[in-house]
């Protein structure tokens, strides 16, 4: 089996941005890029309409993967680009494609009405079901967005990468999640900022005697747990500059705030199902809807 970075392609601006990001990631990993297009039957009104525009037809054209591959090869010299045409339901086909990839990349729409990002039902269904890492990339994402400004304050893809941010639950520090984040930081030669949150005490709002001491004890305990969780990984990746960030309050808000200047945000999703099926968890949900950088979701036990 050929290891690949795989991207779901449908001709939309979001998918094109995802394909460009996936091409850059494939080059960082030294892997081929695979473009996967899922061909669904065109709805009858579309199939029968004589004057539908190219933006409508491209979702059903079999030439889309080959045309996209040709452009990516031109823009990313030396990159091996593969194509695959699948049929059937889009979520099911993408889940199957993800199982054969190192990484699946999907596009995500721009700002929604409440100041966040719109994550489509297909993307959410895939993220909730696959056990391989999935990265969601926003429409309009450019290579320069992942890098620091140049000395003149101009966006540039030639400057160092912005940090990789990892949201970590110190009570369940999963190896797959940690390895993915450290590896991403190594490949980008950038610091890894590890964010972990601990809740305020129930009495912190009432200012009971001894609350300050209790809060200090909890903070020290959480910082020690975070340091212990990262200790073996610092040894495995000695070249990574690790920045530990222990925050009191909402874990979701802490990860979102820490990722404002990230090149990549990494969050986990526990593989579990409930009565209503698979779900992604509130921290991952917040990351997908409110972090502007590409967001990697790593499924783990």
TORLOMI-210526 format. One record per residue (C-alpha): residue number from 1; z, x, y; residue in three letters. Coordinates in nm, 3 decimals, decimal comma. Example, Ala and Ser with C-alpha at 12.3 -4.5 7.8 and 13.67 -1.06 7.14 Angstrom:
BEGIN
{rec 1 {0,780 1,230 -0,450} 'ALA'} {rec 2 {0,714 1,367 -0,106} 'SER'} 
//
This chain:
BEGIN
{rec 1 {0,000 0,000 0,000} 'UNK'} {rec 2 {-0,098 0,134 0,343} 'UNK'} {rec 3 {0,190 0,134 0,590} 'UNK'} {rec 4 {0,086 -0,024 0,919} 'UNK'} {rec 5 {0,201 -0,161 1,250} 'UNK'} {rec 6 {0,066 -0,516 1,234} 'UNK'} {rec 7 {-0,003 -0,747 1,528} 'UNK'} {rec 8 {-0,084 -1,116 1,531} 'UNK'} {rec 9 {-0,402 -1,177 1,729} 'UNK'} {rec 10 {-0,525 -1,507 1,872} 'UNK'} {rec 11 {-0,720 -1,407 2,182} 'UNK'} {rec 12 {-0,451 -1,512 2,431} 'UNK'} {rec 13 {-0,335 -1,278 2,714} 'UNK'} {rec 14 {0,003 -1,249 2,541} 'UNK'} {rec 15 {-0,157 -1,141 2,214} 'UNK'} {rec 16 {-0,374 -0,887 2,397} 'UNK'} {rec 17 {-0,063 -0,735 2,558} 'UNK'} {rec 18 {0,105 -0,730 2,216} 'UNK'} {rec 19 {-0,197 -0,555 2,064} 'UNK'} {rec 20 {-0,189 -0,284 2,331} 'UNK'} {rec 21 {0,184 -0,230 2,278} 'UNK'} {rec 22 {0,133 -0,223 1,901} 'UNK'} {rec 23 {-0,141 0,038 1,943} 'UNK'} {rec 24 {0,093 0,262 2,141} 'UNK'} {rec 25 {0,370 0,208 1,884} 'UNK'} {rec 26 {0,135 0,290 1,597} 'UNK'} {rec 27 {0,049 0,619 1,767} 'UNK'} {rec 28 {0,419 0,697 1,814} 'UNK'} {rec 29 {0,475 0,633 1,443} 'UNK'} {rec 30 {0,155 0,801 1,323} 'UNK'} {rec 31 {0,048 0,482 1,142} 'UNK'} {rec 32 {-0,268 0,269 1,141} 'UNK'} {rec 33 {-0,276 -0,049 1,346} 'UNK'} {rec 34 {-0,368 -0,371 1,169} 'UNK'} {rec 35 {-0,499 -0,671 1,363} 'UNK'} {rec 36 {-0,431 -0,998 1,183} 'UNK'} {rec 37 {-0,611 -1,312 1,292} 'UNK'} {rec 38 {-0,520 -1,644 1,133} 'UNK'} {rec 39 {-0,813 -1,881 1,137} 'UNK'} {rec 40 {-0,709 -2,242 1,149} 'UNK'} {rec 41 {-0,973 -2,515 1,129} 'UNK'} {rec 42 {-1,083 -2,614 1,478} 'UNK'} {rec 43 {-0,964 -2,961 1,576} 'UNK'} {rec 44 {-1,246 -3,215 1,560} 'UNK'} {rec 45 {-1,270 -3,267 1,940} 'UNK'} {rec 46 {-1,310 -2,892 1,989} 'UNK'} {rec 47 {-1,558 -2,847 1,708} 'UNK'} {rec 48 {-1,773 -3,129 1,844} 'UNK'} {rec 49 {-1,751 -3,046 2,214} 'UNK'} {rec 50 {-2,077 -2,886 2,333} 'UNK'} {rec 51 {-1,934 -2,719 2,643} 'UNK'} {rec 52 {-1,599 -2,569 2,547} 'UNK'} {rec 53 {-1,528 -2,243 2,726} 'UNK'} {rec 54 {-1,481 -1,899 2,573} 'UNK'} {rec 55 {-1,101 -1,908 2,612} 'UNK'} {rec 56 {-1,097 -2,216 2,387} 'UNK'} {rec 57 {-1,352 -2,101 2,130} 'UNK'} {rec 58 {-1,200 -1,754 2,084} 'UNK'} {rec 59 {-0,911 -1,899 1,884} 'UNK'} {rec 60 {-1,163 -2,001 1,617} 'UNK'} {rec 61 {-1,421 -1,723 1,635} 'UNK'} {rec 62 {-1,440 -1,488 1,334} 'UNK'} {rec 63 {-1,560 -1,205 1,562} 'UNK'} {rec 64 {-1,227 -1,180 1,747} 'UNK'} {rec 65 {-1,058 -0,915 1,525} 'UNK'} {rec 66 {-1,362 -0,686 1,515} 'UNK'} {rec 67 {-1,425 -0,711 1,890} 'UNK'} {rec 68 {-1,059 -0,644 1,967} 'UNK'} {rec 69 {-1,051 -0,350 1,724} 'UNK'} {rec 70 {-1,351 -0,189 1,893} 'UNK'} {rec 71 {-1,184 -0,206 2,232} 'UNK'} {rec 72 {-0,856 -0,067 2,101} 'UNK'} {rec 73 {-1,031 0,229 1,938} 'UNK'} {rec 74 {-1,195 0,311 2,271} 'UNK'} {rec 75 {-0,868 0,288 2,466} 'UNK'} {rec 76 {-0,662 0,473 2,203} 'UNK'} {rec 77 {-0,872 0,762 2,068} 'UNK'} {rec 78 {-0,779 0,875 1,720} 'UNK'} {rec 79 {-0,601 0,551 1,630} 'UNK'} {rec 80 {-0,706 0,398 1,299} 'UNK'} {rec 81 {-0,751 0,024 1,351} 'UNK'} {rec 82 {-0,777 -0,216 1,057} 'UNK'} {rec 83 {-0,856 -0,587 1,070} 'UNK'} {rec 84 {-0,769 -0,877 0,846} 'UNK'} {rec 85 {-0,879 -1,238 0,867} 'UNK'} {rec 86 {-0,641 -1,492 0,713} 'UNK'} {rec 87 {-0,658 -1,866 0,677} 'UNK'} {rec 88 {-0,394 -2,135 0,664} 'UNK'} {rec 89 {-0,085 -2,213 0,866} 'UNK'} {rec 90 {-0,013 -1,950 1,132} 'UNK'} {rec 91 {0,364 -1,901 1,074} 'UNK'} {rec 92 {0,320 -1,879 0,697} 'UNK'} {rec 93 {0,030 -1,633 0,722} 'UNK'} {rec 94 {0,212 -1,411 0,973} 'UNK'} {rec 95 {0,525 -1,408 0,757} 'UNK'} {rec 96 {0,315 -1,294 0,464} 'UNK'} {rec 97 {0,149 -1,024 0,675} 'UNK'} {rec 98 {0,489 -0,906 0,800} 'UNK'} {rec 99 {0,607 -0,847 0,444} 'UNK'} {rec 100 {0,341 -0,579 0,402} 'UNK'} {rec 101 {0,400 -0,404 0,737} 'UNK'} {rec 102 {0,645 -0,155 0,881} 'UNK'} {rec 103 {0,659 -0,367 1,193} 'UNK'} {rec 104 {0,512 -0,700 1,309} 'UNK'} {rec 105 {0,426 -0,745 1,678} 'UNK'} {rec 106 {0,376 -1,083 1,846} 'UNK'} {rec 107 {0,300 -1,194 2,200} 'UNK'} {rec 108 {0,535 -1,403 2,411} 'UNK'} {rec 109 {0,450 -1,602 2,721} 'UNK'} {rec 110 {0,565 -1,523 3,075} 'UNK'} {rec 111 {0,835 -1,674 3,290} 'UNK'} {rec 112 {0,935 -2,030 3,222} 'UNK'} {rec 113 {1,071 -2,286 3,462} 'UNK'} {rec 114 {1,434 -2,175 3,440} 'UNK'} {rec 115 {1,374 -1,807 3,505} 'UNK'} {rec 116 {1,349 -1,700 3,146} 'UNK'} {rec 117 {1,070 -1,638 2,899} 'UNK'} {rec 118 {0,896 -1,897 2,687} 'UNK'} {rec 119 {0,909 -1,808 2,320} 'UNK'} {rec 120 {0,668 -2,026 2,126} 'UNK'} {rec 121 {0,757 -2,217 1,813} 'UNK'} {rec 122 {0,534 -1,993 1,599} 'UNK'} {rec 123 {0,709 -1,676 1,717} 'UNK'} {rec 124 {1,055 -1,827 1,666} 'UNK'} {rec 125 {0,961 -1,948 1,319} 'UNK'} {rec 126 {0,837 -1,603 1,221} 'UNK'} {rec 127 {1,137 -1,420 1,368} 'UNK'} {rec 128 {1,376 -1,652 1,186} 'UNK'} {rec 129 {1,209 -1,606 0,847} 'UNK'} {rec 130 {1,075 -1,254 0,800} 'UNK'} {rec 131 {1,285 -0,965 0,675} 'UNK'} {rec 132 {1,081 -0,693 0,844} 'UNK'} {rec 133 {1,136 -0,591 1,209} 'UNK'} {rec 134 {0,950 -0,811 1,458} 'UNK'} {rec 135 {0,878 -0,713 1,820} 'UNK'} {rec 136 {0,798 -0,971 2,087} 'UNK'} {rec 137 {0,593 -0,845 2,382} 'UNK'} {rec 138 {0,558 -1,033 2,710} 'UNK'} {rec 139 {0,221 -1,126 2,856} 'UNK'} {rec 140 {0,123 -0,871 3,120} 'UNK'} {rec 141 {0,324 -0,587 2,964} 'UNK'} {rec 142 {0,178 -0,250 3,071} 'UNK'} {rec 143 {0,242 0,099 2,933} 'UNK'} {rec 144 {0,388 0,205 3,269} 'UNK'} {rec 145 {0,652 -0,069 3,245} 'UNK'} {rec 146 {0,823 0,124 2,967} 'UNK'} {rec 147 {0,848 0,444 3,172} 'UNK'} {rec 148 {1,051 0,558 3,469} 'UNK'} {rec 149 {0,892 0,561 3,814} 'UNK'} {rec 150 {0,732 0,888 3,918} 'UNK'} {rec 151 {0,892 1,093 4,202} 'UNK'} {rec 152 {0,694 0,891 4,457} 'UNK'} {rec 153 {0,824 0,563 4,319} 'UNK'} {rec 154 {0,491 0,472 4,158} 'UNK'} {rec 155 {0,474 0,321 3,806} 'UNK'} {rec 156 {0,334 0,577 3,562} 'UNK'} {rec 157 {0,292 0,607 3,186} 'UNK'} {rec 158 {0,314 0,987 3,223} 'UNK'} {rec 159 {0,686 0,990 3,309} 'UNK'} {rec 160 {0,974 0,981 3,055} 'UNK'} {rec 161 {1,048 0,657 2,875} 'UNK'} {rec 162 {1,320 0,426 2,997} 'UNK'} {rec 163 {1,619 0,406 2,757} 'UNK'} {rec 164 {1,622 0,212 2,434} 'UNK'} {rec 165 {1,901 -0,050 2,435} 'UNK'} {rec 166 {2,078 -0,163 2,119} 'UNK'} {rec 167 {2,305 -0,465 2,098} 'UNK'} {rec 168 {2,565 -0,388 1,829} 'UNK'} {rec 169 {2,838 -0,596 1,667} 'UNK'} {rec 170 {3,102 -0,335 1,584} 'UNK'} {rec 171 {3,255 -0,567 1,324} 'UNK'} {rec 172 {2,926 -0,560 1,128} 'UNK'} {rec 173 {2,739 -0,237 1,218} 'UNK'} {rec 174 {2,433 -0,263 0,996} 'UNK'} {rec 175 {2,255 0,056 0,888} 'UNK'} {rec 176 {1,902 -0,090 0,916} 'UNK'} {rec 177 {1,962 -0,197 1,275} 'UNK'} {rec 178 {2,115 0,137 1,375} 'UNK'} {rec 179 {1,844 0,341 1,207} 'UNK'} {rec 180 {1,568 0,140 1,377} 'UNK'} {rec 181 {1,724 0,191 1,721} 'UNK'} {rec 182 {1,794 0,563 1,676} 'UNK'} {rec 183 {1,443 0,618 1,538} 'UNK'} {rec 184 {1,291 0,436 1,837} 'UNK'} {rec 185 {1,487 0,657 2,076} 'UNK'} {rec 186 {1,378 0,972 1,891} 'UNK'} {rec 187 {1,011 0,877 1,904} 'UNK'} {rec 188 {1,035 0,804 2,275} 'UNK'} {rec 189 {1,251 1,109 2,347} 'UNK'} {rec 190 {1,483 0,891 2,551} 'UNK'} {rec 191 {1,854 0,801 2,553} 'UNK'} {rec 192 {1,992 0,522 2,337} 'UNK'} {rec 193 {2,227 0,285 2,518} 'UNK'} {rec 194 {2,448 0,101 2,268} 'UNK'} {rec 195 {2,606 -0,215 2,406} 'UNK'} {rec 196 {2,890 -0,397 2,235} 'UNK'} {rec 197 {3,106 -0,676 2,373} 'UNK'} {rec 198 {3,451 -0,803 2,300} 'UNK'} {rec 199 {3,589 -1,140 2,413} 'UNK'} {rec 200 {3,853 -1,190 2,676} 'UNK'} {rec 201 {4,191 -1,305 2,551} 'UNK'} {rec 202 {4,267 -1,675 2,571} 'UNK'} {rec 203 {4,555 -1,604 2,809} 'UNK'} {rec 204 {4,358 -1,381 3,048} 'UNK'} {rec 205 {4,291 -1,674 3,280} 'UNK'} {rec 206 {4,659 -1,755 3,326} 'UNK'} {rec 207 {4,796 -1,411 3,413} 'UNK'} {rec 208 {5,090 -1,416 3,174} 'UNK'} {rec 209 {5,322 -1,112 3,179} 'UNK'} {rec 210 {5,187 -0,838 2,956} 'UNK'} {rec 211 {4,826 -0,957 2,975} 'UNK'} {rec 212 {4,707 -0,639 3,145} 'UNK'} {rec 213 {4,860 -0,425 2,871} 'UNK'} {rec 214 {4,711 -0,646 2,600} 'UNK'} {rec 215 {4,369 -0,628 2,764} 'UNK'} {rec 216 {4,392 -0,247 2,784} 'UNK'} {rec 217 {4,489 -0,229 2,416} 'UNK'} {rec 218 {4,194 -0,447 2,317} 'UNK'} {rec 219 {3,956 -0,238 2,524} 'UNK'} {rec 220 {4,079 0,089 2,371} 'UNK'} {rec 221 {4,055 -0,060 2,022} 'UNK'} {rec 222 {3,699 -0,181 2,079} 'UNK'} {rec 223 {3,587 0,149 2,229} 'UNK'} {rec 224 {3,733 0,332 1,930} 'UNK'} {rec 225 {3,554 0,096 1,688} 'UNK'} {rec 226 {3,224 0,149 1,869} 'UNK'} {rec 227 {3,266 0,526 1,864} 'UNK'} {rec 228 {3,349 0,518 1,492} 'UNK'} {rec 229 {3,046 0,302 1,411} 'UNK'} {rec 230 {2,819 0,547 1,592} 'UNK'} {rec 231 {2,980 0,870 1,467} 'UNK'} {rec 232 {2,769 0,915 1,149} 'UNK'} {rec 233 {2,450 0,826 1,336} 'UNK'} {rec 234 {2,515 1,081 1,604} 'UNK'} {rec 235 {2,528 1,333 1,319} 'UNK'} {rec 236 {2,201 1,209 1,166} 'UNK'} {rec 237 {2,022 1,211 1,503} 'UNK'} {rec 238 {2,182 1,497 1,697} 'UNK'} {rec 239 {1,898 1,508 1,950} 'UNK'} {rec 240 {1,960 1,154 2,076} 'UNK'} {rec 241 {2,164 1,114 2,393} 'UNK'} {rec 242 {2,386 0,817 2,305} 'UNK'} {rec 243 {2,541 0,613 2,586} 'UNK'} {rec 244 {2,824 0,389 2,466} 'UNK'} {rec 245 {2,881 0,072 2,667} 'UNK'} {rec 246 {3,178 -0,144 2,572} 'UNK'} {rec 247 {3,193 -0,468 2,771} 'UNK'} {rec 248 {3,444 -0,752 2,791} 'UNK'} {rec 249 {3,285 -1,096 2,787} 'UNK'} {rec 250 {2,970 -1,255 2,652} 'UNK'} {rec 251 {2,779 -1,037 2,406} 'UNK'} {rec 252 {2,452 -1,209 2,493} 'UNK'} {rec 253 {2,496 -1,152 2,866} 'UNK'} {rec 254 {2,601 -0,790 2,810} 'UNK'} {rec 255 {2,282 -0,713 2,616} 'UNK'} {rec 256 {2,060 -0,891 2,868} 'UNK'} {rec 257 {2,220 -0,710 3,163} 'UNK'} {rec 258 {2,199 -0,369 2,992} 'UNK'} {rec 259 {1,828 -0,417 2,915} 'UNK'} {rec 260 {1,703 -0,462 3,271} 'UNK'} {rec 261 {1,572 -0,104 3,275} 'UNK'} {rec 262 {1,495 -0,070 2,903} 'UNK'} {rec 263 {1,172 0,044 2,741} 'UNK'} {rec 264 {1,274 -0,147 2,428} 'UNK'} {rec 265 {1,567 -0,376 2,345} 'UNK'} {rec 266 {1,685 -0,390 1,984} 'UNK'} {rec 267 {1,894 -0,674 1,843} 'UNK'} {rec 268 {1,983 -0,785 1,494} 'UNK'} {rec 269 {1,944 -1,105 1,297} 'UNK'} {rec 270 {2,161 -1,167 0,994} 'UNK'} {rec 271 {1,961 -1,293 0,696} 'UNK'} {rec 272 {2,126 -1,623 0,620} 'UNK'} {rec 273 {2,033 -1,988 0,598} 'UNK'} {rec 274 {2,222 -2,301 0,680} 'UNK'} {rec 275 {2,175 -2,672 0,612} 'UNK'} {rec 276 {1,899 -2,683 0,875} 'UNK'} {rec 277 {1,723 -2,366 0,757} 'UNK'} {rec 278 {1,708 -2,009 0,891} 'UNK'} {rec 279 {1,832 -1,933 1,241} 'UNK'} {rec 280 {1,839 -1,631 1,469} 'UNK'} {rec 281 {2,183 -1,635 1,634} 'UNK'} {rec 282 {2,277 -1,685 1,999} 'UNK'} {rec 283 {2,263 -1,318 2,104} 'UNK'} {rec 284 {1,913 -1,270 1,962} 'UNK'} {rec 285 {1,806 -1,604 2,109} 'UNK'} {rec 286 {1,926 -1,495 2,454} 'UNK'} {rec 287 {1,750 -1,159 2,421} 'UNK'} {rec 288 {1,418 -1,322 2,331} 'UNK'} {rec 289 {1,436 -1,562 2,624} 'UNK'} {rec 290 {1,582 -1,342 2,899} 'UNK'} {rec 291 {1,492 -0,975 2,843} 'UNK'} {rec 292 {1,170 -0,866 3,012} 'UNK'} {rec 293 {1,119 -0,554 2,801} 'UNK'} {rec 294 {0,973 -0,574 2,449} 'UNK'} {rec 295 {1,244 -0,704 2,213} 'UNK'} {rec 296 {1,272 -0,583 1,854} 'UNK'} {rec 297 {1,454 -0,814 1,611} 'UNK'} {rec 298 {1,576 -0,637 1,297} 'UNK'} {rec 299 {1,679 -0,858 1,007} 'UNK'} {rec 300 {1,973 -0,735 0,803} 'UNK'} {rec 301 {2,222 -0,855 0,548} 'UNK'} 
//
